[in-house]
């Protein structure tokens, strides 16, 4: 079954990609150990993801992460 590229939420995908990149930069700049940096990256990503998707902040109200 091929991917239907027209149905993908490109704004949400771009936001997740940017969020992952920033979390990775922060996590790896705080430590020299790759494993600890990866753990910090996951913690930062999850914290920002929850804040973006579940906190009613009003930024970009039409950009939500898909839940299905």
DSSP file (Angstrom, degrees, kcal/mol; ACC not computed):
  #  RESIDUE AA STRUCTURE BP1 BP2  ACC     N-H-->O    O-->H-N    N-H-->O    O-->H-N    TCO  KAPPA ALPHA  PHI   PSI    X-CA   Y-CA   Z-CA
    1    1 A X              0   0    0      0, 0.0     2,-0.0     0, 0.0     0, 0.0   0.000 360.0 360.0 360.0 117.6    0.0    0.0    0.0
    2    2 A X        -     0   0    0      1,-0.1     2,-0.3     2,-0.0     0, 0.0  -0.309 360.0-100.7 -74.2 158.3    1.7    3.2   -1.1
    3    3 A X        -     0   0    0      1,-0.1     2,-1.1     2,-0.0    -1,-0.1  -0.620  24.0-137.7 -78.4 131.8    1.9    6.3    1.1
    4    4 A X    >   -     0   0    0     -2,-0.3     3,-1.2     1,-0.2     4,-0.4  -0.792  19.0-171.3 -89.6  98.2   -0.7    9.0    0.3
    5    5 A X  G >  S+     0   0    0     -2,-1.1     3,-0.6     1,-0.3    -1,-0.2   0.717  78.0  65.2 -66.3 -22.6    1.6   12.1    0.6
    6    6 A X  G 3  S+     0   0    0      1,-0.2    -1,-0.3    -3,-0.1     4,-0.1   0.767  99.8  51.5 -72.5 -24.8   -1.4   14.5    0.2
    7    7 A X  G <  S+     0   0    0     -3,-1.2     2,-0.2     2,-0.1    -1,-0.2   0.546  83.8 106.8 -90.3  -7.3   -2.9   13.3    3.5
    8    8 A X  S <  S-     0   0    0     -3,-0.6     2,-1.6    -4,-0.4     3,-0.1  -0.529  76.6-124.0 -73.9 135.6    0.2   13.8    5.6
    9    9 A X     >  -     0   0    0     -2,-0.2     4,-2.3     1,-0.2     3,-0.2  -0.609  32.4-178.0 -78.5  88.6    0.2   16.8    8.0
   10   10 A X  H  > S+     0   0    0     -2,-1.6     4,-2.6     1,-0.2    -1,-0.2   0.818  76.5  55.0 -63.2 -33.9    3.3   18.4    6.7
   11   11 A X  H  > S+     0   0    0      2,-0.2     4,-2.3     1,-0.2    -1,-0.2   0.930 111.2  44.8 -65.4 -43.2    3.2   21.3    9.3
   12   12 A X  H  > S+     0   0    0     -3,-0.2     4,-2.4     2,-0.2    -2,-0.2   0.888 113.6  50.2 -67.2 -38.4    3.1   18.9   12.2
   13   13 A X  H  X S+     0   0    0     -4,-2.3     4,-2.4     2,-0.2    -2,-0.2   0.917 111.8  47.9 -65.3 -43.1    5.8   16.7   10.7
   14   14 A X  H  X S+     0   0    0     -4,-2.6     4,-2.4     2,-0.2    -2,-0.2   0.894 111.6  50.6 -63.5 -39.5    8.0   19.8   10.1
   15   15 A X  H  X S+     0   0    0     -4,-2.3     4,-2.5     2,-0.2    -2,-0.2   0.911 111.1  48.0 -64.8 -42.7    7.4   20.9   13.7
   16   16 A X  H  X S+     0   0    0     -4,-2.4     4,-2.5     2,-0.2    -2,-0.2   0.894 111.4  50.8 -64.4 -39.9    8.3   17.5   15.1
   17   17 A X  H  X S+     0   0    0     -4,-2.4     4,-2.1     2,-0.2    -2,-0.2   0.928 113.0  45.3 -64.0 -44.2   11.5   17.4   13.0
   18   18 A X  H  X S+     0   0    0     -4,-2.4     4,-2.4     2,-0.2    -2,-0.2   0.901 112.8  51.0 -64.4 -41.1   12.5   20.8   14.2
   19   19 A X  H  X S+     0   0    0     -4,-2.5     4,-2.5     1,-0.2    -2,-0.2   0.897 110.4  49.4 -63.0 -41.8   11.6   19.9   17.8
   20   20 A X  H  X S+     0   0    0     -4,-2.5     4,-2.3     2,-0.2    -1,-0.2   0.901 110.8  50.2 -64.4 -41.5   13.7   16.7   17.6
   21   21 A X  H  X S+     0   0    0     -4,-2.1     4,-2.3     2,-0.2    -2,-0.2   0.929 112.9  45.2 -63.5 -46.1   16.7   18.7   16.1
   22   22 A X  H  X S+     0   0    0     -4,-2.4     4,-2.4     2,-0.2     5,-0.2   0.916 113.4  49.9 -65.7 -42.9   16.6   21.3   18.9
   23   23 A X  H  X S+     0   0    0     -4,-2.5     4,-2.8     1,-0.2    -1,-0.2   0.887 111.2  50.4 -62.5 -38.1   16.2   18.7   21.6
   24   24 A X  H  X S+     0   0    0     -4,-2.3     4,-2.4     2,-0.2     5,-0.2   0.911 109.5  50.0 -66.6 -42.1   19.1   16.7   20.2
   25   25 A X  H  X S+     0   0    0     -4,-2.3     4,-1.4     2,-0.2    -2,-0.2   0.931 115.1  43.6 -60.7 -45.3   21.3   19.8   20.1
   26   26 A X  H  X S+     0   0    0     -4,-2.4     4,-1.1     2,-0.2    -2,-0.2   0.940 114.6  49.1 -66.0 -47.5   20.5   20.6   23.7
   27   27 A X  H  < S+     0   0    0     -4,-2.8     4,-0.4     1,-0.2     3,-0.2   0.887 115.3  42.7 -61.6 -40.9   20.8   17.0   25.0
   28   28 A X  H  < S+     0   0    0     -4,-2.4    -1,-0.2     1,-0.2     3,-0.2   0.713 109.8  56.6 -81.9 -19.8   24.2   16.4   23.3
   29   29 A X  H  < S+     0   0    0     -4,-1.4    -1,-0.2    -5,-0.2    -2,-0.2   0.704 101.5  58.6 -81.4 -17.9   25.6   19.8   24.3
   30   30 A X  S  < S+     0   0    0     -4,-1.1     2,-0.3    -3,-0.2    -1,-0.2   0.667 115.0  24.4 -83.4 -16.3   25.0   19.2   28.0
   31   31 A X        -     0   0    0     -4,-0.4    -1,-0.1    -3,-0.2     0, 0.0  -0.972  56.8-144.1-146.4 157.7   27.1   16.0   28.1
   32   32 A X  S    S+     0   0    0     -2,-0.3     2,-0.5    -3,-0.0    -1,-0.1   0.580  79.9  91.2 -96.8 -12.9   30.0   14.3   26.4
   33   33 A X     >  -     0   0    0      1,-0.1     4,-2.3     2,-0.0     5,-0.2  -0.733  68.6-149.5 -85.4 125.7   28.6   10.8   26.9
   34   34 A X  H  > S+     0   0    0     -2,-0.5     4,-2.1     1,-0.2    -1,-0.1   0.868  95.0  51.2 -64.6 -38.2   26.4    9.8   23.9
   35   35 A X  H  > S+     0   0    0      2,-0.2     4,-2.0     1,-0.2    -1,-0.2   0.929 112.6  44.4 -67.4 -45.4   24.1    7.6   26.0
   36   36 A X  H  > S+     0   0    0      1,-0.2     4,-2.5     2,-0.2    -2,-0.2   0.882 112.5  53.7 -65.8 -37.9   23.4   10.3   28.6
   37   37 A X  H  X S+     0   0    0     -4,-2.3     4,-2.2     1,-0.2    -2,-0.2   0.887 107.7  50.3 -62.4 -39.5   22.9   12.8   25.8
   38   38 A X  H  X S+     0   0    0     -4,-2.1     4,-2.1     2,-0.2    -2,-0.2   0.888 110.2  49.7 -66.4 -39.2   20.3   10.5   24.2
   39   39 A X  H  X S+     0   0    0     -4,-2.0     4,-2.2     2,-0.2    -2,-0.2   0.929 111.8  48.0 -64.8 -44.8   18.5   10.2   27.5
   40   40 A X  H  X S+     0   0    0     -4,-2.5     4,-2.6     1,-0.2     5,-0.2   0.878 109.1  54.8 -62.3 -37.5   18.5   13.9   27.9
   41   41 A X  H  X S+     0   0    0     -4,-2.2     4,-2.8     2,-0.2    -1,-0.2   0.924 108.5  47.8 -61.9 -44.5   17.3   14.4   24.3
   42   42 A X  H  X S+     0   0    0     -4,-2.1     4,-2.6     2,-0.2     5,-0.2   0.919 112.4  49.0 -62.8 -43.9   14.3   12.1   25.0
   43   43 A X  H  X S+     0   0    0     -4,-2.2     4,-2.2     2,-0.2    -2,-0.2   0.927 114.1  45.3 -62.9 -45.0   13.4   13.9   28.2
   44   44 A X  H  X S+     0   0    0     -4,-2.6     4,-2.4     2,-0.2     5,-0.2   0.919 113.5  50.2 -64.7 -43.6   13.6   17.3   26.5
   45   45 A X  H  X S+     0   0    0     -4,-2.8     4,-2.7    -5,-0.2    -2,-0.2   0.931 112.0  46.7 -61.2 -46.7   11.6   16.1   23.5
   46   46 A X  H  X S+     0   0    0     -4,-2.6     4,-2.5     1,-0.2     5,-0.2   0.905 112.0  50.9 -64.1 -41.3    8.8   14.6   25.6
   47   47 A X  H  X S+     0   0    0     -4,-2.2     4,-2.1    -5,-0.2    -1,-0.2   0.928 114.9  41.9 -63.1 -45.1    8.6   17.7   27.8
   48   48 A X  H  X S+     0   0    0     -4,-2.4     4,-2.5     2,-0.2    -2,-0.2   0.881 113.4  53.7 -71.1 -36.8    8.3   20.1   24.8
   49   49 A X  H  X S+     0   0    0     -4,-2.7     4,-2.7    -5,-0.2     5,-0.3   0.933 111.3  45.0 -62.1 -46.5    5.9   17.7   22.9
   50   50 A X  H  X>S+     0   0    0     -4,-2.5     4,-2.2     1,-0.2     5,-0.6   0.913 114.0  49.8 -64.4 -42.2    3.5   17.6   25.9
   51   51 A X  H  X5S+     0   0    0     -4,-2.1     4,-0.9    -5,-0.2     6,-0.2   0.893 115.4  43.7 -63.6 -38.7    3.7   21.3   26.4
   52   52 A X  H  <5S+     0   0    0     -4,-2.5     5,-0.2     1,-0.2    -2,-0.2   0.920 122.1  34.9 -72.7 -43.7    3.0   22.0   22.7
   53   53 A X  H  <5S+     0   0    0     -4,-2.7    -2,-0.2    -5,-0.2    -3,-0.2   0.765 129.1  27.2 -88.2 -25.1    0.2   19.5   22.2
   54   54 A X  H  <5S+     0   0    0     -4,-2.2     2,-0.5    -5,-0.3    -3,-0.2   0.632  97.8  84.2-116.4 -17.1   -1.6   19.5   25.5
   55   55 A X  S  <<S-     0   0    0     -4,-0.9     2,-2.1    -5,-0.6     3,-0.3  -0.770  78.9-127.4 -89.2 130.7   -1.1   23.0   27.1
   56   56 A X        +     0   0    0     -2,-0.5    -4,-0.1     1,-0.2    -3,-0.1  -0.464  55.7 142.8 -78.6  76.0   -3.5   25.6   25.8
   57   57 A X        -     0   0    0     -2,-2.1    -1,-0.2    -5,-0.2     3,-0.1   0.721  55.6-131.6 -90.0 -23.5   -0.9   28.2   24.7
   58   58 A X    >   +     0   0    0      1,-0.3     3,-0.5    -3,-0.3     2,-0.4   0.448  55.6 141.0  87.8   0.0   -2.6   29.5   21.6
   59   59 A X  T 3  S-     0   0    0      1,-0.3    -1,-0.3     2,-0.1     4,-0.1  -0.637  81.3 -14.9 -77.0 130.6    0.5   29.3   19.3
   60   60 A X  T >  S-     0   0    0     -2,-0.4     3,-1.7     1,-0.1    -1,-0.3   0.917  75.6-165.6  42.6  70.0   -0.4   28.1   15.8
   61   61 A X  T <  S+     0   0    0     -3,-0.5    -1,-0.1     1,-0.3    -2,-0.1   0.729  80.8  53.2 -62.7 -23.2   -3.9   26.8   16.8
   62   62 A X  T 3  S+     0   0    0      1,-0.1     2,-0.9     2,-0.0    -1,-0.3   0.566  89.2  86.5 -89.0  -7.3   -4.4   24.8   13.6
   63   63 A X    <   +     0   0    0     -3,-1.7     2,-0.3    -4,-0.1    -1,-0.1  -0.816  55.0 152.0 -98.0 104.2   -1.2   22.9   13.9
   64   64 A X        -     0   0    0     -2,-0.9     2,-0.3     0, 0.0   -52,-0.2  -0.916  48.3-107.9-125.8 154.3   -1.8   19.8   16.0
   65   65 A X        -     0   0    0     -2,-0.3     2,-0.0     1,-0.1    -2,-0.0  -0.651  44.4-105.1 -80.2 138.1   -0.1   16.5   16.0
   66   66 A X        -     0   0    0     -2,-0.3    -1,-0.1     1,-0.1     0, 0.0  -0.345  27.9-165.4 -65.6 143.5   -2.3   13.7   14.6
   67   67 A X              0   0    0      1,-0.1    -1,-0.1    -3,-0.0    -2,-0.0   0.356 360.0 360.0-111.7   3.5   -3.7   11.3   17.2
   68   68 A X              0   0    0      0, 0.0    -1,-0.1     0, 0.0    -2,-0.1   0.477 360.0 360.0 -96.5 360.0   -4.9    8.5   15.0
